[in-house]
Structure formats: C-alpha cells, structure tokens
Amino acid sequence: MTIALYMDEQVPKPITTGLRQRGVDVLTVQEDNHTGVLDPILLDRATELGRVIFSQDDDFLTEAHRRQAEGINFAGVIYTHQRNVSIGDCVRDLEVIAKASNPEDCANCVYYLPL
C-alpha cells in the first residue's frame, strides 16, 4: 500500500512536480484552497483527507509533538529543513516513503528528511 501526501504551501513546486512524475499521489494546500490557514488546521485537514503532510516549516514539528504528548491522532508529518536536503534528494526520499509505507505506519509519527 502507499500513502498520499499533502504539501504545505512553502514546499517548492519542483518537489511536487517531481513526485507526480514518479506516480506519487500529491495534493497541495493551494489546490485544496487552504492557503494561509493555520498549521493546526492544516494538520487536521491532512488527517481528514487521509494524507501525510510534508512541510519545511518547523511549526508543524511543535504541533505534531503536542498532539503526540496529548494523544491526539493525526495522519503523520514528514519534515525537512530546506537547507538539509536538495530538491532531488527530497523527491527521492519522499517517493521511497510514499511507496513503501502505509497510512498505519505514518499515523501519529514524525519523519525527518534526509533519510
């Protein structure tokens, strides 16, 4: 089984494009008409859609860790600092996660790139 990704609005477009070219199911915040929405609401939205959110915004780490501590379920977060990984490596790592994982693997978890 695979996972679907929900891309935060700061994610560079080439990452989304590269993933789509590799057959990964990706939805952007912009396509979902949720631009400018607060991070906790975006994490709720991703969970509602059954998508793991990918972000380069460390506020998502804070929110995910709060939810883990309080036992609040969420679909999962994949995070990288934009200086830690190239676009190509990011696409490769996200493709591996998306194609090798299932939603249960990612639920209530935070993954960090690069792998």
N, CA, C and O atoms as a printed pandas DataFrame, in Angstrom:
     atom_number atom_name residue_name chain_id  residue_number  x_coord  y_coord  z_coord
0              1         N          MET        A               1    0.847   -1.182    0.000
1              2        CA          MET        A               1    0.000    0.000    0.000
2              3         C          MET        A               1    0.889    1.239    0.000
3              4         O          MET        A               1    2.062    1.168    0.365
4              5         N          THR        A               2    0.340    2.346   -0.400
5              6        CA          THR        A               2    1.091    3.598   -0.446
6              7         C          THR        A               2    0.385    4.653    0.391
7              8         O          THR        A               2   -0.741    4.460    0.852
8              9         N          ILE        A               3    1.073    5.771    0.576
9             10        CA          ILE        A               3    0.440    6.895    1.257
10            11         C          ILE        A               3    0.292    8.054    0.280
11            12         O          ILE        A               3    1.023    8.164   -0.704
12            13         N          ALA        A               4   -0.669    8.909    0.579
13            14        CA          ALA        A               4   -0.887   10.136   -0.180
14            15         C          ALA        A               4   -0.297   11.286    0.620
15            16         O          ALA        A               4   -0.346   11.290    1.850
16            17         N          LEU        A               5    0.260   12.260   -0.087
17            18        CA          LEU        A               5    0.913   13.393    0.569
18            19         C          LEU        A               5    0.097   14.672    0.416
19            20         O          LEU        A               5   -0.605   14.872   -0.576
20            21         N          TYR        A               6    0.209   15.526    1.420
21            22        CA          TYR        A               6   -0.415   16.850    1.438
22            23         C          TYR        A               6    0.725   17.843    1.619
23            24         O          TYR        A               6    1.375   17.865    2.664
24            25         N          MET        A               7    0.966   18.662    0.604
25            26        CA          MET        A               7    2.122   19.546    0.597
26            27         C          MET        A               7    1.789   20.907    1.200
27            28         O          MET        A               7    0.860   21.583    0.758
28            29         N          ASP        A               8    2.558   21.300    2.212
29            30        CA          ASP        A               8    2.421   22.620    2.817
30            31         C          ASP        A               8    2.704   23.692    1.765
31            32         O          ASP        A               8    3.359   23.424    0.757
32            33         N          GLU        A               9    2.213   24.889    2.003
33            34        CA          GLU        A               9    2.328   25.938    0.977
34            35         C          GLU        A               9    3.751   26.419    0.732
35            36         O          GLU        A               9    3.997   27.036   -0.305
36            37         N          GLN        A              10    4.697   26.173    1.626
37            38        CA          GLN        A              10    6.085   26.597    1.416
38            39         C          GLN        A              10    6.910   25.597    0.607
39            40         O          GLN        A              10    8.052   25.887    0.253
40            41         N          VAL        A              11    6.358   24.446    0.318
41            42        CA          VAL        A              11    7.110   23.418   -0.408
42            43         C          VAL        A              11    7.332   23.880   -1.851
43            44         O          VAL        A              11    6.377   24.242   -2.538
44            45         N          PRO        A              12    8.585   23.869   -2.310
45            46        CA          PRO        A              12    8.859   24.284   -3.689
46            47         C          PRO        A              12    8.112   23.421   -4.712
47            48         O          PRO        A              12    8.031   22.201   -4.572
48            49         N          LYS        A              13    7.578   24.071   -5.728
49            50        CA          LYS        A              13    6.800   23.378   -6.761
50            51         C          LYS        A              13    7.562   22.233   -7.435
51            52         O          LYS        A              13    6.947   21.214   -7.748
52            53         N          PRO        A              14    8.884   22.357   -7.674
53            54        CA          PRO        A              14    9.595   21.231   -8.302
54            55         C          PRO        A              14    9.524   19.926   -7.499
55            56         O          PRO        A              14    9.620   18.844   -8.078
56            57         N          ILE        A              15    9.359   20.013   -6.192
57            58        CA          ILE        A              15    9.218   18.792   -5.388
58            59         C          ILE        A              15    7.893   18.115   -5.718
59            60         O          ILE        A              15    7.843   16.908   -5.953
60            61         N          THR        A              16    6.826   18.901   -5.734
61            62        CA          THR        A              16    5.509   18.363   -6.070
62            63         C          THR        A              16    5.500   17.790   -7.483
63            64         O          THR        A              16    4.994   16.691   -7.709
64            65         N          THR        A              17    6.057   18.530   -8.426
65            66        CA          THR        A              17    6.106   18.082   -9.820
66            67         C          THR        A              17    6.895   16.784   -9.953
67            68         O          THR        A              17    6.460   15.855  -10.632
68            69         N          GLY        A              18    8.052   16.723   -9.307
69            70        CA          GLY        A              18    8.883   15.520   -9.363
70            71         C          GLY        A              18    8.176   14.300   -8.806
71            72         O          GLY        A              18    8.291   13.205   -9.356
72            73         N          LEU        A              19    7.449   14.484   -7.719
73            74        CA          LEU        A              19    6.717   13.365   -7.130
74            75         C          LEU        A              19    5.597   12.893   -8.051
75            76         O          LEU        A              19    5.386   11.692   -8.218
76            77         N          ARG        A              20    4.894   13.830   -8.638
77            78        CA          ARG        A              20    3.810   13.453   -9.561
78            79         C          ARG        A              20    4.356   12.704  -10.771
79            80         O          ARG        A              20    3.729   11.761  -11.254
80            81         N          GLN        A              21    5.516   13.117  -11.259
81            82        CA          GLN        A              21    6.129   12.418  -12.393
82            83         C          GLN        A              21    6.495   10.985  -12.036
83            84         O          GLN        A              21    6.623   10.135  -12.917
84            85         N          ARG        A              22    6.661   10.720  -10.758
85            86        CA          ARG        A              22    7.009    9.375  -10.280
86            87         C          ARG        A              22    5.786    8.601   -9.788
87            88         O          ARG        A              22    5.919    7.521   -9.212
88            89         N          GLY        A              23    4.599    9.157  -10.016
89            90        CA          GLY        A              23    3.368    8.451   -9.681
90            91         C          GLY        A              23    2.923    8.546   -8.242
91            92         O          GLY        A              23    2.111    7.735   -7.795
92            93         N          VAL        A              24    3.442    9.529   -7.493
93            94        CA          VAL        A              24    3.049    9.702   -6.097
94            95         C          VAL        A              24    1.799   10.581   -6.047
95            96         O          VAL        A              24    1.714   11.591   -6.745
96            97         N          ASP        A              25    0.832   10.192   -5.219
97            98        CA          ASP        A              25   -0.410   10.940   -5.026
98            99         C          ASP        A              25   -0.119   12.150   -4.146
99           100         O          ASP        A              25    0.165   12.014   -2.955
100          101         N          VAL        A              26   -0.193   13.337   -4.748
101          102        CA          VAL        A              26    0.156   14.578   -4.054
102          103         C          VAL        A              26   -0.973   15.590   -4.227
103          104         O          VAL        A              26   -1.507   15.759   -5.324
104          105         N          LEU        A              27   -1.328   16.260   -3.136
105          106        CA          LEU        A              27   -2.267   17.380   -3.158
106          107         C          LEU        A              27   -1.604   18.536   -2.431
107          108         O          LEU        A              27   -1.073   18.360   -1.334
108          109         N          THR        A              28   -1.630   19.718   -3.035
109          110        CA          THR        A              28   -1.041   20.884   -2.373
110          111         C          THR        A              28   -2.107   21.647   -1.597
111          112         O          THR        A              28   -3.300   21.566   -1.892
112          113         N          VAL        A              29   -1.647   22.382   -0.609
113          114        CA          VAL        A              29   -2.532   23.248    0.164
114          115         C          VAL        A              29   -3.241   24.228   -0.773
115          116         O          VAL        A              29   -4.424   24.518   -0.598
116          117         N          GLN        A              30   -2.512   24.731   -1.764
117          118        CA          GLN        A              30   -3.091   25.685   -2.708
118          119         C          GLN        A              30   -4.216   25.043   -3.516
119          120         O          GLN        A              30   -5.272   25.648   -3.700
120          121         N          GLU        A              31   -3.997   23.830   -3.996
121          122        CA          GLU        A              31   -5.027   23.127   -4.771
122          123         C          GLU        A              31   -6.258   22.830   -3.928
123          124         O          GLU        A              31   -7.370   22.739   -4.448
124          125         N          ASP        A              32   -6.055   22.679   -2.633
125          126        CA          ASP        A              32   -7.138   22.385   -1.695
126          127         C          ASP        A              32   -7.780   23.664   -1.151
127          128         O          ASP        A              32   -8.620   23.608   -0.253
128          129         N          ASN        A              33   -7.383   24.808   -1.695
129          130        CA          ASN        A              33   -7.922   26.113   -1.264
130          131         C          ASN        A              33   -7.754   26.357    0.232
131          132         O          ASN        A              33   -8.665   26.862    0.890
132          133         N          HIS        A              34   -6.580   25.994    0.772
133          134        CA          HIS        A              34   -6.283   26.211    2.189
134          135         C          HIS        A              34   -5.023   27.061    2.398
135          136         O          HIS        A              34   -4.370   26.964    3.437
136          137         N          THR        A              35   -4.694   27.881    1.420
137          138        CA          THR        A              35   -3.545   28.777    1.544
138          139         C          THR        A              35   -3.784   29.752    2.692
139          140         O          THR        A              35   -4.876   30.301    2.835
140          141         N          GLY        A              36   -2.751   29.962    3.509
141          142        CA          GLY        A              36   -2.838   30.922    4.604
142          143         C          GLY        A              36   -3.517   30.400    5.855
143          144         O          GLY        A              36   -3.687   31.144    6.821
144          145         N          VAL        A              37   -3.909   29.134    5.855
145          146        CA          VAL        A              37   -4.594   28.536    7.000
146          147         C          VAL        A              37   -3.559   28.167    8.066
147          148         O          VAL        A              37   -2.440   27.772    7.737
148          149         N          LEU        A              38   -3.925   28.293    9.318
149          150        CA          LEU        A              38   -3.024   27.978   10.428
150          151         C          LEU        A              38   -2.602   26.504   10.409
151          152         O          LEU        A              38   -3.362   25.628    9.997
152          153         N          ASP        A              39   -1.383   26.258   10.861
153          154        CA          ASP        A              39   -0.811   24.911   10.829
154          155         C          ASP        A              39   -1.671   23.850   11.521
155          156         O          ASP        A              39   -1.848   22.771   10.955
156          157         N          PRO        A              40   -2.219   24.105   12.725
157          158        CA          PRO        A              40   -3.053   23.067   13.345
158          159         C          PRO        A              40   -4.263   22.687   12.487
159          160         O          PRO        A              40   -4.671   21.526   12.455
160          161         N          ILE        A              41   -4.824   23.665   11.802
161          162        CA          ILE        A              41   -5.973   23.391   10.937
162          163         C          ILE        A              41   -5.530   22.594    9.710
163          164         O          ILE        A              41   -6.248   21.707    9.249
164          165         N          LEU        A              42   -4.340   22.915    9.182
165          166        CA          LEU        A              42   -3.816   22.147    8.046
166          167         C          LEU        A              42   -3.540   20.700    8.434
167          168         O          LEU        A              42   -3.786   19.784    7.649
168          169         N          LEU        A              43   -3.033   20.496    9.635
169          170        CA          LEU        A              43   -2.779   19.126   10.083
170          171         C          LEU        A              43   -4.098   18.371   10.252
171          172         O          LEU        A              43   -4.182   17.186    9.931
172          173         N          ASP        A              44   -5.123   19.054   10.753
173          174        CA          ASP        A              44   -6.458   18.449   10.826
174          175         C          ASP        A              44   -6.974   18.108    9.432
175          176         O          ASP        A              44   -7.535   17.034    9.214
176          177         N          ARG        A              45   -6.779   19.032    8.491
177          178        CA          ARG        A              45   -7.255   18.827    7.121
178          179         C          ARG        A              45   -6.548   17.628    6.482
179          180         O          ARG        A              45   -7.192   16.787    5.855
180          181         N          ALA        A              46   -5.241   17.552    6.641
181          182        CA          ALA        A              46   -4.493   16.420    6.094
182          183         C          ALA        A              46   -5.015   15.104    6.674
183          184         O          ALA        A              46   -5.169   14.117    5.955
184          185         N          THR        A              47   -5.279   15.102    7.961
185          186        CA          THR        A              47   -5.793   13.905    8.624
186          187         C          THR        A              47   -7.177   13.554    8.092
187          188         O          THR        A              47   -7.470   12.389    7.827
188          189         N          GLU        A              48   -8.018   14.560    7.937
189          190        CA          GLU        A              48   -9.364   14.359    7.387
190          191         C          GLU        A              48   -9.299   13.732    5.989
191          192         O          GLU        A              48  -10.118   12.882    5.640
192          193         N          LEU        A              49   -8.320   14.161    5.202
193          194        CA          LEU        A              49   -8.155   13.655    3.840
194          195         C          LEU        A              49   -7.388   12.329    3.782
195          196         O          LEU        A              49   -7.290   11.709    2.724
196          197         N          GLY        A              50   -6.846   11.902    4.928
197          198        CA          GLY        A              50   -6.051   10.674    4.957
198          199         C          GLY        A              50   -4.698   10.836    4.295
199          200         O          GLY        A              50   -4.174    9.894    3.699
200          201         N          ARG        A              51   -4.126   12.043    4.399
201          202        CA          ARG        A              51   -2.848   12.357    3.755
202          203         C          ARG        A              51   -1.815   12.742    4.811
203          204         O          ARG        A              51   -2.135   13.397    5.803
204          205         N          VAL        A              52   -0.594   12.330    4.583
205          206        CA          VAL        A              52    0.526   12.718    5.440
206          207         C          VAL        A              52    1.025   14.069    4.941
207          208         O          VAL        A              52    1.244   14.250    3.743
208          209         N          ILE        A              53    1.203   15.011    5.852
209          210        CA          ILE        A              53    1.637   16.345    5.437
210          211         C          ILE        A              53    3.155   16.397    5.336
211          212         O          ILE        A              53    3.866   15.873    6.193
212          213         N          PHE        A              54    3.637   17.034    4.280
213          214        CA          PHE        A              54    5.064   17.300    4.124
214          215         C          PHE        A              54    5.273   18.795    4.259
215          216         O          PHE        A              54    4.585   19.588    3.617
216          217         N          SER        A              55    6.233   19.178    5.104
217          218        CA          SER        A              55    6.476   20.595    5.349
218          219         C          SER        A              55    7.953   20.861    5.615
219          220         O          SER        A              55    8.705   19.988    6.048
220          221         N          GLN        A              56    8.326   22.089    5.339
221          222        CA          GLN        A              56    9.647   22.596    5.700
222          223         C          GLN        A              56    9.508   23.659    6.785
223          224         O          GLN        A              56   10.438   24.424    7.041
224          225         N          ASP        A              57    8.351   23.698    7.411
225          226        CA          ASP        A              57    8.017   24.660    8.460
226          227         C          ASP        A              57    8.085   23.942    9.807
227          228         O          ASP        A              57    7.301   23.029   10.067
228          229         N          ASP        A              58    9.020   24.352   10.660
229          230        CA          ASP        A              58    9.191   23.633   11.928
230          231         C          ASP        A              58    8.043   23.829   12.908
231          232         O          ASP        A              58    8.009   23.165   13.944
232          233         N          ASP        A              59    7.101   24.721   12.612
233          234        CA          ASP        A              59    5.906   24.835   13.450
234          235         C          ASP        A              59    5.096   23.534   13.430
235          236         O          ASP        A              59    4.416   23.206   14.403
236          237         N          PHE        A              60    5.170   22.801   12.326
237          238        CA          PHE        A              60    4.471   21.515   12.263
238          239         C          PHE        A              60    5.075   20.512   13.238
239          240         O          PHE        A              60    4.364   19.652   13.759
240          241         N          LEU        A              61    6.372   20.611   13.488
241          242        CA          LEU        A              61    7.000   19.725   14.475
242          243         C          LEU        A              61    6.431   19.983   15.859
243          244         O          LEU        A              61    6.105   19.051   16.595
244          245         N          THR        A              62    6.318   21.248   16.201
245          246        CA          THR        A              62    5.758   21.624   17.500
246          247         C          THR        A              62    4.340   21.091   17.647
247          248         O          THR        A              62    3.989   20.513   18.675
248          249         N          GLU        A              63    3.533   21.287   16.616
249          250        CA          GLU        A              63    2.140   20.828   16.659
250          251         C          GLU        A              63    2.059   19.302   16.719
251          252         O          GLU        A              63    1.259   18.758   17.481
252          253         N          ALA        A              64    2.862   18.617   15.940
253          254        CA          ALA        A              64    2.849   17.154   15.955
254          255         C          ALA        A              64    3.287   16.609   17.315
255          256         O          ALA        A              64    2.680   15.672   17.833
256          257         N          HIS        A              65    4.323   17.182   17.883
257          258        CA          HIS        A              65    4.795   16.719   19.194
258          259         C          HIS        A              65    3.766   17.000   20.287
259          260         O          HIS        A              65    3.615   16.207   21.215
260          261         N          ARG        A              66    3.063   18.120   20.181
261          262        CA          ARG        A              66    1.991   18.418   21.142
262          263         C          ARG        A              66    0.915   17.342   21.044
263          264         O          ARG        A              66    0.450   16.825   22.059
264          265         N          ARG        A              67    0.530   17.013   19.831
265          266        CA          ARG        A              67   -0.520   16.006   19.640
266          267         C          ARG        A              67   -0.066   14.629   20.130
267          268         O          ARG        A              67   -0.854   13.887   20.716
268          269         N          GLN        A              68    1.187   14.292   19.892
269          270        CA          GLN        A              68    1.698   13.015   20.397
270          271         C          GLN        A              68    1.613   12.979   21.924
271          272         O          GLN        A              68    1.185   11.980   22.502
272          273         N          ALA        A              69    2.019   14.066   22.570
273          274        CA          ALA        A              69    2.020   14.127   24.034
274          275         C          ALA        A              69    0.607   14.062   24.606
275          276         O          ALA        A              69    0.388   13.504   25.682
276          277         N          GLU        A              70   -0.352   14.639   23.874
277          278        CA          GLU        A              70   -1.730   14.697   24.358
278          279         C          GLU        A              70   -2.599   13.558   23.825
279          280         O          GLU        A              70   -3.786   13.485   24.143
280          281         N          GLY        A              71   -2.023   12.677   23.025
281          282        CA          GLY        A              71   -2.780   11.550   22.490
282          283         C          GLY        A              71   -3.816   11.931   21.446
283          284         O          GLY        A              71   -4.843   11.266   21.314
284          285         N          ILE        A              72   -3.550   13.000   20.705
285          286        CA          ILE        A              72   -4.456   13.450   19.641
286          287         C          ILE        A              72   -3.960   12.870   18.317
287          288         O          ILE        A              72   -2.819   13.104   17.921
288          289         N          ASN        A              73   -4.802   12.129   17.650
289          290        CA          ASN        A              73   -4.409   11.457   16.412
290          291         C          ASN        A              73   -4.219   12.428   15.253
291          292         O          ASN        A              73   -4.915   13.438   15.142
292          293         N          PHE        A              74   -3.257   12.096   14.393
293          294        CA          PHE        A              74   -3.037   12.824   13.142
294          295         C          PHE        A              74   -2.418   11.852   12.146
295          296         O          PHE        A              74   -1.855   10.826   12.527
296          297         N          ALA        A              75   -2.533   12.193   10.859
297          298        CA          ALA        A              75   -2.128   11.259    9.805
298          299         C          ALA        A              75   -0.619   11.095    9.678
299          300         O          ALA        A              75   -0.154   10.096    9.127
300          301         N          GLY        A              76    0.147   12.047   10.172
301          302        CA          GLY        A              76    1.599   11.973   10.096
302          303         C          GLY        A              76    2.194   13.232    9.504
303          304         O          GLY        A              76    1.533   13.968    8.771
304          305         N          VAL        A              77    3.460   13.469    9.835
305          306        CA          VAL        A              77    4.202   14.633    9.346
306          307         C          VAL        A              77    5.552   14.148    8.832
307          308         O          VAL        A              77    6.232   13.351    9.477
308          309         N          ILE        A              78    5.920   14.644    7.665
309          310        CA          ILE        A              78    7.280   14.459    7.151
310          311         C          ILE        A              78    7.883   15.850    7.090
311          312         O          ILE        A              78    7.296   16.769    6.518
312          313         N          TYR        A              79    9.059   15.999    7.681
313          314        CA          TYR        A              79    9.681   17.323    7.799
314          315         C          TYR        A              79   11.123   17.299    7.308
315          316         O          TYR        A              79   11.855   16.330    7.506
316          317         N          THR        A              80   11.501   18.375    6.674
317          318        CA          THR        A              80   12.907   18.636    6.410
318          319         C          THR        A              80   13.146   20.127    6.465
319          320         O          THR        A              80   12.283   20.921    6.091
320          321         N          HIS        A              81   14.309   20.499    6.931
321          322        CA          HIS        A              81   14.720   21.891    6.821
322          323         C          HIS        A              81   15.225   22.075    5.404
323          324         O          HIS        A              81   15.982   21.245    4.900
324          325         N          GLN        A              82   14.811   23.155    4.757
325          326        CA          GLN        A              82   15.133   23.322    3.335
326          327         C          GLN        A              82   16.624   23.351    3.043
327          328         O          GLN        A              82   17.023   23.108    1.904
328          329         N          ARG        A              83   17.451   23.637    4.023
329          330        CA          ARG        A              83   18.901   23.635    3.797
330          331         C          ARG        A              83   19.526   22.257    3.981
331          332         O          ARG        A              83   20.698   22.064    3.658
332          333         N          ASN        A              84   18.766   21.302    4.492
333          334        CA          ASN        A              84   19.320   19.978    4.792
334          335         C          ASN        A              84   19.266   18.991    3.641
335          336         O          ASN        A              84   19.926   17.953    3.693
336          337         N          VAL        A              85   18.496   19.290    2.603
337          338        CA          VAL        A              85   18.309   18.314    1.527
338          339         C          VAL        A              85   18.041   19.040    0.209
339          340         O          VAL        A              85   17.313   20.032    0.175
340          341         N          SER        A              86   18.629   18.540   -0.861
341          342        CA          SER        A              86   18.383   19.124   -2.186
342          343         C          SER        A              86   16.985   18.731   -2.660
343          344         O          SER        A              86   16.372   17.812   -2.117
344          345         N          ILE        A              87   16.493   19.427   -3.665
345          346        CA          ILE        A              87   15.179   19.099   -4.218
346          347         C          ILE        A              87   15.173   17.665   -4.739
347          348         O          ILE        A              87   14.227   16.919   -4.486
348          349         N          GLY        A              88   16.216   17.275   -5.462
349          350        CA          GLY        A              88   16.281   15.910   -5.994
350          351         C          GLY        A              88   16.279   14.853   -4.907
351          352         O          GLY        A              88   15.571   13.852   -5.015
352          353         N          ASP        A              89   17.064   15.063   -3.860
353          354        CA          ASP        A              89   17.101   14.106   -2.751
354          355         C          ASP        A              89   15.769   14.077   -2.007
355          356         O          ASP        A              89   15.318   13.023   -1.558
356          357         N          CYS        A              90   15.152   15.239   -1.885
357          358        CA          CYS        A              90   13.852   15.326   -1.224
358          359         C          CYS        A              90   12.815   14.511   -1.996
359          360         O          CYS        A              90   12.058   13.741   -1.405
360          361         N          VAL        A              91   12.786   14.684   -3.310
361          362        CA          VAL        A              91   11.854   13.925   -4.149
362          363         C          VAL        A              91   12.115   12.430   -3.995
363          364         O          VAL        A              91   11.177   11.651   -3.824
364          365         N          ARG        A              92   13.372   12.029   -4.056
365          366        CA          ARG        A              92   13.719   10.610   -3.936
366          367         C          ARG        A              92   13.265   10.038   -2.586
367          368         O          ARG        A              92   12.645    8.975   -2.535
368          369         N          ASP        A              93   13.577   10.745   -1.499
369          370        CA          ASP        A              93   13.218   10.255   -0.168
370          371         C          ASP        A              93   11.706   10.207    0.030
371          372         O          ASP        A              93   11.183    9.250    0.600
372          373         N          LEU        A              94   11.004   11.237   -0.439
373          374        CA          LEU        A              94    9.546   11.250   -0.311
374          375         C          LEU        A              94    8.910   10.131   -1.131
375          376         O          LEU        A              94    7.932    9.520   -0.700
376          377         N          GLU        A              95    9.467    9.865   -2.313
377          378        CA          GLU        A              95    8.950    8.767   -3.130
378          379         C          GLU        A              95    9.115    7.435   -2.396
379          380         O          GLU        A              95    8.196    6.616   -2.384
380          381         N          VAL        A              96   10.268    7.219   -1.794
381          382        CA          VAL        A              96   10.504    5.979   -1.045
382          383         C          VAL        A              96    9.486    5.843    0.087
383          384         O          VAL        A              96    8.874    4.788    0.255
384          385         N          ILE        A              97    9.310    6.909    0.859
385          386        CA          ILE        A              97    8.355    6.860    1.972
386          387         C          ILE        A              97    6.946    6.606    1.450
387          388         O          ILE        A              97    6.235    5.746    1.969
388          389         N          ALA        A              98    6.542    7.355    0.423
389          390        CA          ALA        A              98    5.176    7.241   -0.096
390          391         C          ALA        A              98    4.883    5.848   -0.641
391          392         O          ALA        A              98    3.789    5.321   -0.435
392          393         N          LYS        A              99    5.837    5.254   -1.324
393          394        CA          LYS        A              99    5.598    3.961   -1.967
394          395         C          LYS        A              99    5.851    2.762   -1.059
395          396         O          LYS        A              99    5.346    1.670   -1.323
396          397         N          ALA        A             100    6.622    2.952   -0.001
397          398        CA          ALA        A             100    6.958    1.829    0.878
398          399         C          ALA        A             100    6.165    1.819    2.179
399          400         O          ALA        A             100    6.269    0.876    2.964
400          401         N          SER        A             101    5.376    2.858    2.410
401          402        CA          SER        A             101    4.647    2.980    3.676
402          403         C          SER        A             101    3.158    2.767    3.451
403          404         O          SER        A             101    2.662    2.788    2.325
404          405         N          ASN        A             102    2.471    2.564    4.555
405          406        CA          ASN        A             102    1.017    2.575    4.517
406          407         C          ASN        A             102    0.543    3.567    5.567
407          408         O          ASN        A             102    1.316    3.953    6.444
408          409         N          PRO        A             103   -0.713    3.986    5.490
409          410        CA          PRO        A             103   -1.189    5.012    6.430
410          411         C          PRO        A             103   -0.975    4.658    7.898
411          412         O          PRO        A             103   -0.712    5.540    8.715
412          413         N          GLU        A             104   -1.084    3.383    8.237
413          414        CA          GLU        A             104   -0.896    2.978    9.632
414          415         C          GLU        A             104    0.543    3.197   10.100
415          416         O          GLU        A             104    0.780    3.501   11.269
416          417         N          ASP        A             105    1.506    3.040    9.179
417          418        CA          ASP        A             105    2.914    3.272    9.519
418          419         C          ASP        A             105    3.155    4.720    9.919
419          420         O          ASP        A             105    3.977    5.003   10.791
420          421         N          CYS        A             106    2.440    5.630    9.282
421          422        CA          CYS        A             106    2.698    7.061    9.441
422          423         C          CYS        A             106    1.837    7.721   10.510
423          424         O          CYS        A             106    2.169    8.807   10.986
424          425         N          ALA        A             107    0.743    7.081   10.891
425          426        CA          ALA        A             107   -0.187    7.689   11.839
426          427         C          ALA        A             107    0.525    8.084   13.123
427          428         O          ALA        A             107    1.224    7.280   13.740
428          429         N          ASN        A             108    0.334    9.335   13.512
429          430        CA          ASN        A             108    0.868    9.890   14.758
430          431         C          ASN        A             108    2.395    9.902   14.820
431          432         O          ASN        A             108    2.975    9.944   15.905
432          433         N          CYS        A             109    3.040    9.866   13.663
433          434        CA          CYS        A             109    4.503    9.844   13.599
434          435         C          CYS        A             109    5.046   11.076   12.890
435          436         O          CYS        A             109    4.355   11.730   12.109
436          437         N          VAL        A             110    6.305   11.369   13.189
437          438        CA          VAL        A             110    7.040   12.427   12.502
438          439         C          VAL        A             110    8.270   11.778   11.880
439          440         O          VAL        A             110    9.042   11.103   12.560
440          441         N          TYR        A             111    8.440   11.992   10.582
441          442        CA          TYR        A             111    9.608   11.505    9.856
442          443         C          TYR        A             111   10.446   12.697    9.428
443          444         O          TYR        A             111    9.915   13.758    9.100
444          445         N          TYR        A             112   11.747   12.514    9.433
445          446        CA          TYR        A             112   12.680   13.582    9.070
446          447         C          TYR        A             112   13.460   13.203    7.819
447          448         O          TYR        A             112   13.907   12.066    7.669
448          449         N          LEU        A             113   13.615   14.169    6.931
449          450        CA          LEU        A             113   14.471   14.017    5.758
450          451         C          LEU        A             113   15.738   14.825    5.972
451          452         O          LEU        A             113   15.685   15.848    6.655
452          453         N          PRO        A             114   16.877   14.417    5.423
453          454        CA          PRO        A             114   17.030   13.270    4.544
454          455         C          PRO        A             114   16.981   11.960    5.317
455          456         O          PRO        A             114   17.236   11.911    6.521
456          457         N          LEU        A             115   16.643   10.895    4.583
457          458        CA          LEU        A             115   16.607    9.557    5.197
458          459         C          LEU        A             115   18.016    9.112    5.538
459          460         O          LEU        A             115   18.207    8.015    6.062
